[in-house]
Amino acid sequence: MGILEGRKAIVIGASSGVGYGVALRFAQEGADVVAGARRLEKLEALAQEAKDRGFPGRILPVSCDIEKEADLDYLVETCAKALGRIDILAPIAQGGLFDQRDIFHTDLENLLLFYRTGPGYTLQVIQKCLPYMQAQHYGRIITCASGAALTYVENSCAYGMAKAAIINLTRTCAHEFGKFGIVTNCFLPVCASEGFSDPDSPGGKKYLAMMAEAIPVKYFGDAYQDVSLLVAFLASEQAGYINGQVISACGGCMNPV
């Protein structure tokens, strides 16, 4: 029996990278997952992979644009109605990744793009899931931030600011929701992910090699193999005393506070 057997989850940003790996792991551990992202064909491929691997949990693909509140409403309602409850929320998606800038070129429009598609929608979807979790006196919320929230990362001004806001939101939720049986934690992944590197391009290969050399364990982690195990544990019943924490899966290259 998996550690998420019988649980019902929402994973946002499940069409690629970290979100894909997390949704797949949740299904492997026995959770039924409503997987949200804009690219429905990628979500359908995810659902098929889980089925082909014989994982006990099923994946329900739902097209979702995180900048559209109606889409977030539909995602939450789908989980509540189709699966009967909402036990786990993992809002992993982050927009703006192809428009990262240094501080000299970050304007208000760029900053708000990262906030809308990071802490903004994360706050909205948490608020939408909260009544269901309160009613059952149980919930696991796992947000996604970055080392860029804690230290300088080149050309990541708005991105780092948005991710720092997610950490603050996580700790606010932890204090406000703990009395309802809901714990909230944040993970910081360092792994190959769409939006940061293309492993098939010369530049992407150079970046991946550079990262592997910089990481103490000397390899660049994989979302499913190396990161999703942490998220699955934080989503489990066993994590009920872990609340308001910021935890990295990074091979030792950063130390969150």
Secondary structure by P-SEA (a helix, b strand, c coil): cccccccccccccccccaaaaaaaaaaaaccccccccccaaaaaaaaaaaaaacccbbbbbbbbccccaaaaaaaaaaaaaccccccbbbcccccccccccccccccaaaaaaaaaacaaaaaaaaaaaaaaaaaaccbbbbbbbcccccccccccaaaaaaaaaaaaaaaaaaaacccccbbbbbbbbbcccccccccccaaaaaaaaaaaaaccccbbbbcccccaaaaaaaaccccccccbbbbbccccccccc
